[in-house]
Amino acid sequence: MNNEGLSRMPETGLGVSALALSRGGRDILTGLSFSLEPGTALMLRGPNGAGKSTLLMALAGLLDPRAGRIDHTGVDLEAPKYGHLHYVAHAPAIKSGLSVAENLKFWVDVLAGAPVDIGAALSQAGLGELGGIDAGLLSAGQTRRLALARLIAVRRPLWLLDEPTSALDAAGAMWVGALISDHLRRGGLAVIATHLDIAVDGNVKSLQLRGSAQ
Ligand SMILES: Nc1ncnc2c1ncn2[C@@H]1O[C@H](COP(=O)(O)OP(=O)(O)OP(=O)(O)O)[C@@H](O)[C@H]1O
């Protein structure tokens, strides 16, 4: 694959060692270790309740480890903490009452992204004709596309994606795969919780979670 012409991400790595995560006083994951270099995707697999979302939340800084370490390497220490990552939760954080374009603009402002062409990002997400409508009127798949559009609108090196192809049609799932592939080619990093295979071109690893029996 020729990567010339692609703007590269700042080189960010991720290291997890002897990690233990608990929720409601119950151990969900214990003794988990892995490391990821730039340009790599890690697919988190495992049955319902295995701890995929819990791990993503911890990587996003939303949940403190009970034990062990999470190290984000190559991060600009002057930058806001966790300002190098996108966390896109399973439940799309979309505000009804705001238009589709206003929702994306809201996220660009929250994420302190540089001014971007909102229309172009929506077009890439397959929502080019829908920028003016109330986001509450979107279908489930369109809502997912809008939630993911922030990955395009604000470039960040680490993507933490929880079931990103949920509710998407076949073309949408292909789009997500292409989006992640492009991200990896730029030297980005992605950790993705998914029950479905996502067609990603590049260095893709897989981690099977089984809950606290790790
Ligand atoms: N706020 C909470 N308080 C207590 N337990 C919780 C809480 N949130 C999640 N859990 C528990 O943590 C465990 C792991 O949940 P998690 O959502 O991480 O699993 P998952 O692998 O993402 O599952 P799924 O495939 O169903 O999305 C589950 O047993 C769940 O009941």
The ligand as a Gaussian input file, in Angstrom:
#p B3LYP/6-31G(d) Opt

LIG

0 1
 N      -21.943000       0.327000      36.292000
 C      -21.760000      -0.969000      36.525000
 N      -21.849000      -1.478000      37.774000
 C      -21.662000      -2.776000      38.022000
 N      -21.370000      -3.685000      37.069000
 C      -21.284000      -3.229000      35.808000
 C      -21.474000      -1.868000      35.465000
 N      -21.315000      -1.731000      34.138000
 C      -21.032000      -2.950000      33.666000
 N      -21.011000      -3.854000      34.657000
 C      -20.717000      -5.285000      34.529000
 O      -19.435000      -5.414000      33.947000
 C      -19.390000      -6.598000      33.148000
 C      -18.749000      -6.278000      31.837000
 O      -19.614000      -5.417000      31.106000
 P      -19.170000      -4.814000      29.720000
 O      -20.234000      -3.855000      29.299000
 O      -17.788000      -4.296000      29.826000
 O      -19.169000      -6.111000      28.799000
 P      -19.044000      -6.236000      27.220000
 O      -18.021000      -7.281000      26.948000
 O      -18.834000      -4.908000      26.601000
 O      -20.486000      -6.805000      26.867000
 P      -21.420000      -6.680000      25.560000
 O      -20.852000      -7.616000      24.536000
 O      -22.738000      -7.162000      26.078000
 O      -21.453000      -5.245000      25.146000
 C      -20.817000      -7.128000      33.062000
 O      -20.929000      -8.261000      33.901000
 C      -21.656000      -5.984000      33.583000
 O      -22.775000      -6.447000      34.291000

